[in-house]
């Protein structure tokens, strides 16, 4: 039986469905990826990982859907107007 191979995906970010497809395809060939799809999702999606990194990154906001310029301006007002 061939020795298991462990891989680290280090490239352009994939959508979660594409990452899961890659993870499953490599697994079927005996290649394990260090980050499973849940770990990848946690690292990729800011609303999920922000509580973990909040003390080590600039204040961050995110809006869902198509917020429009007025909602964007309202949400970002707390950042001030310094250039």
C-alpha positions in Angstrom: 0.0 0.0 0.0 1.5 3.4 -1.0 2.4 5.8 1.8 -0.2 8.5 2.5 0.7 12.0 1.1 -0.3 15.2 3.0 -0.7 18.4 1.0 -1.2 22.1 1.8 -3.3 24.1 -0.7 -1.4 27.4 -1.3 -2.9 29.2 -4.2 -5.7 31.5 -5.3 -8.8 31.2 -3.0 -11.4 28.8 -4.2 -15.1 29.0 -3.4 -16.1 26.6 -0.7 -17.9 24.2 -3.1 -14.8 24.1 -5.4 -12.5 23.6 -2.4 -14.6 20.7 -1.2 -14.5 19.2 -4.7 -10.7 19.5 -4.7 -10.5 18.1 -1.2 -12.6 15.1 -2.1 -10.8 14.4 -5.4 -7.4 14.5 -3.8 -8.7 12.3 -1.0 -9.9 9.7 -3.5 -6.3 9.6 -4.8 -4.8 9.1 -1.4 -3.7 12.8 -0.9 -4.9 14.4 2.4 -5.2 18.2 2.5 -4.1 19.7 5.8 -7.2 21.9 6.0 -10.5 20.1 5.7 -13.4 22.0 4.2 -14.7 23.2 7.6 -11.3 24.7 8.5 -11.0 26.3 5.0 -14.5 27.9 5.5 -13.5 29.2 8.9 -10.3 30.8 7.5 -11.9 32.2 4.3 -15.1 33.7 5.6 -14.6 36.9 7.6 -17.9 36.8 9.5 -16.9 33.4 10.8 -13.3 34.0 11.7 -13.4 37.6 12.8 -14.1 36.8 16.5 -10.9 34.8 16.5 -8.7 37.5 15.0 -10.5 40.6 16.1 -7.7 41.7 18.5 -5.1 41.3 15.8 -6.6 43.0 12.8 -8.2 46.3 12.0 -11.9 46.8 12.8 -13.9 45.3 10.1 -17.5 45.4 8.9 -19.3 43.4 6.2 -22.6 43.8 4.5 -24.7 41.1 2.9 -26.6 41.1 -0.3 -26.5 44.2 -2.5 -26.5 47.0 0.1 -26.4 50.0 -2.1 -24.2 53.1 -1.6 -26.4 54.7 1.1 -26.1 51.6 3.3 -22.4 51.3 2.6 -21.8 54.9 3.6 -23.9 54.5 6.8 -22.1 51.4 7.8 -18.6 52.9 7.2 -19.3 56.2 8.9 -17.8 54.9 12.1 -14.4 54.7 10.5 -14.2 58.5 10.2 -13.1 60.6 7.3 -9.3 60.6 7.6 -7.4 60.1 4.4 
